[in-house]
Amino acid sequence: SVPPALITIMKLAVATLLAGSAAAFAPSTLGGRSATQLDARKPFITGNWKLNPQTRDEAVQLAGDIAASITDASPDADVALFVPYVFLEAAMGAAGDKLMVGAEGVCPEINGAFTGAVSTSMLDSVGVKWALAGHSERRVIFGETDEYINGQCKKLIGQSMAVMLCI
């Protein structure tokens, strides 16, 4: 159980980051030209497949097509796909090193009686280094709480993995 004070601190930290990020849009002058701090950031483009596609073959085709669309002429950006568990390895194989493939969720427990759950160590064992946490659909449909999502984030970070926290 996460202490309520820690949850409050995390919420305040996120709010502070969000408020501070507004400064990224504030005009500044760099080298005599008007710019924003966003110019210095590398874009990160992601897509969440949700309950799509329906077959492994479709997943391979989609991941392959997306990866093929990334060429030397593409703008410099990191690209990631968050795919259903059953398609993780197939999507990773189809995408190659063109983009990152992550899981659409993770259980904050490593082992135990959690039917249908997938742990960080399971994901890591197949080469997955990213997972979503806090998606609004998971919050609404499955009742995932801030405490549960905090557990997901802490477990991913503790396993030296990355989290895409949806807020």
N, C-alpha and C positions, 0 to 999 in steps of 0.2 A: 504494500500500500504506500502510495506516495503522499508525503505530508502536504496538507493544504497550503502551507506557507510556501513550499517549493513550487507548487503549481502556480500560485499567485506571482511569485518571482519570475517564473518562465513566461507567464502571460505579459507581465510588465516589460520583460526583456524583448519579447516579440513586438509589443506595441512601440517600444522605444526604437527598435530597428526600423519598423515601418515608418514611424514619424521621421526618423533620420534619413531614410531613403528618399524622402521627398526632396532633400537637398541635391540628390543626383540629377534632378531635372532643372536645377537652378543654373541659369547661364553663367558662364565664366569666360575669361579670355585666356586662351592658350596660344602662344606664338602669334599674337596679333589677330586671331580669328575667334569668333564667338563659338563656344562649344558647351557641351554639358559633360558632367562627370561620367555619364553613360558611355561616352565615346571610348573611354578606357576599359570598359567591361566587354568581355567576350560573350556574345549571345549564347544562351542555352535553350535549345528548342526541344521540347518533349511532346510525346503523344501517349495517351493512355488508351489502350485498346478495349477496356471494359469487358463485356461479354462477347467480344468479336475477335477474330473470325470464328467460324464454327468447326473447321477442320485443320489438321496439321498442314496439309498441302496448301490451304489458303494462307496460313500463317507464314509458311516459308516463302510463298509468292509475295505477300505483302512486305515482309521484312526485306526480302531481296530487292524488290522494286524501290523501296525507300532508300536502301543503301546505294543502289545503282544511281539514284538521282543526286547523290553527293559526289561531285567531281572536283577536279583541281580548280575549275572556274567558279565553284560555289563560294559564297562569302565564308569567312573564317568564323565558324560557330561549332559548339559542341552540340551533338544531337543524341537523344536517348529515346528509347521506346520502353514503355511499361506494359508488359504483356501478361496474359493469364499464365499461371504456373505451368500448365500442361504444355505450353508452347515455348517456354524459356530456352531450352537447349536448341530447339529447331530454329528459333528466331536468331539466337546468337550465331549459329552456324551459317545461316543465310546472310546475316548482316556483316559477318567478318569483322574487320577492324575499322569499318566506316563509321560505326556509331555504337553507343552503349545500349545494353538491354538490361532492364531491371524488372523486379517483381511488382505486382500491383498491391502488395501488402505483405505483412510478416507478423508472426505471433511473437509477443514479447517474452515468451517462455522458450527455453532451449529443449526441454523434453517433458514428458509426462502425459497424462490422459487428456489430450486436447484434440479430439477427433477432427480430422480435416485441416488442422493447422500446419503451417510451414514455418520452421525456425530459421534464424539467421545462419546457423551452422549448416542446415540443409541447403540453403541458397548458396552459401559460400562454397560448398563442396562441388557445385556444378558451375562455378565461375561467376555467379551473379554478385555484383558489388553494390547494387542500388536497390532501393525499395521505396514505394510510396507509403506515406503515413498521413492520417487525418483527412482523407478525402471526404467531402461532404456526403456522398452517397453511403459511405461506410458509417459515418456518424448517424445519419438519419435511418437508413434501412437496418443496419446491424447494431445500432446503439453504441458504437464505439465512443467512449468518453475521453475527456482530456487526459485523465489518468492513464487510460489504456494506451492512448497515442503517445504519451510521454514515455511509457514503458517501451513501446516500439522504437522510438527514437533513441533512447538510451541503450537499448540492446544493439541496434545497428551500429551506433557510434562505438560502443564497447567492443564490437567485433571488427573494428576498423573498416566498416562499410559506410556507405553514404546514404542519406535519407533525403527524399524530396518531400518536405513537409508542406501539406496543403493547408492553407489558412483562409 
